[in-house]
Amino acid sequence: MPDSKVVDVVSLDEFKKIIQDEKKVSVANFWASWANQCAPMDEALKVLADEVDSTAANFLRVSMYTR
């Protein structure tokens, strides 16, 4: 998701590190490339991330293959 405030999480360690930030709420979208219903949620997450102050929240996109 280029040009977005949504972070594509690539590892479990990265996910844990990001969500431990006590100063921000974390919003995670767990998705799978083969699931058609994930595409609208990706768009919704991108819109939300653009509307919310990035100092208040982390927006994460986590593939079902992340380990």
Buried (B, 14 or more C-beta within 10 A) or exposed (E): BEEBBBBBBEEEEBBEEBBEEEEBEBBBBEBEEEEEEBEEBBEEBBEBBEEBEEEEBBBBBBBEEBE
